[in-house]
């Protein structure tokens, strides 16, 4: 039994000898209590992974999961804006006349518009904040109409307008101790990009609510095949029950005739 269990877990004599040798050369166990008898809390080695070399897609996923993200001079703001807005292009192109005003409201704030609490953050607010930090002019976003939504070209237009901030932002991120207020620049940028994620999330939620309908969707090919098999199975069971009933009736009639003949 021991040999079978040892073989199942992959424990070989060589591995056992190696584990024993490693245990002998390991650091001796530390005392669990001090000289006065008080318990010494155990300390564990914490290995903190450096995520600065992750790709921009990985950092985007970590940012949306509220994990630690660190941006460096390799960060490209225009590519990030294009990647964040790209999922909306296909969804809003289904009804461009309806979504063009809503998209303009989400992306840009009018110059004469007074900020107020009920107004959600727009893309121009995020870009203006970044432009102030990097000491550059805020980009002017292009006018987005129904034709741009229909052609799905508005994402590239917005990314082209944001491209003027790529070089100044990369130069600021190259400074290791650059701060904005009491925050490191990387952490401050993560907070601004999460506001951009909120803009896209609100538009996506509105598109999901608009797509809700009471109409029953047409079943797909797999569903139709399953329904056909169920109908065929039900018809076969019905025919089998009818045949069994007919055979039982014939058997009962024959038995009744035989009993009558016996009584005679």
Secondary structure, DSSP 8 states (H G I E B T S, - for coil): -HHHHHHHTT--HHHHHHHHHHHHHS-----SB-TTS-B------------TTS-HHHHHHHHHTT------TT--HHHHHHHHHHHHHHHHGGGHHHHHHHHHHHH---TT----TTS---HHHHHHHHHHHTT----------HHHHHHT-HHHHHHHHHGGGHHHHHHHHTSTT-EETTEEHHHHHHHHHHHHHHHHHHHHHHHHHHH--SS-----HHHHHHHHHHHHHHHHHHHHHHHHHHHHHHHHHHHHHHHHHHH-
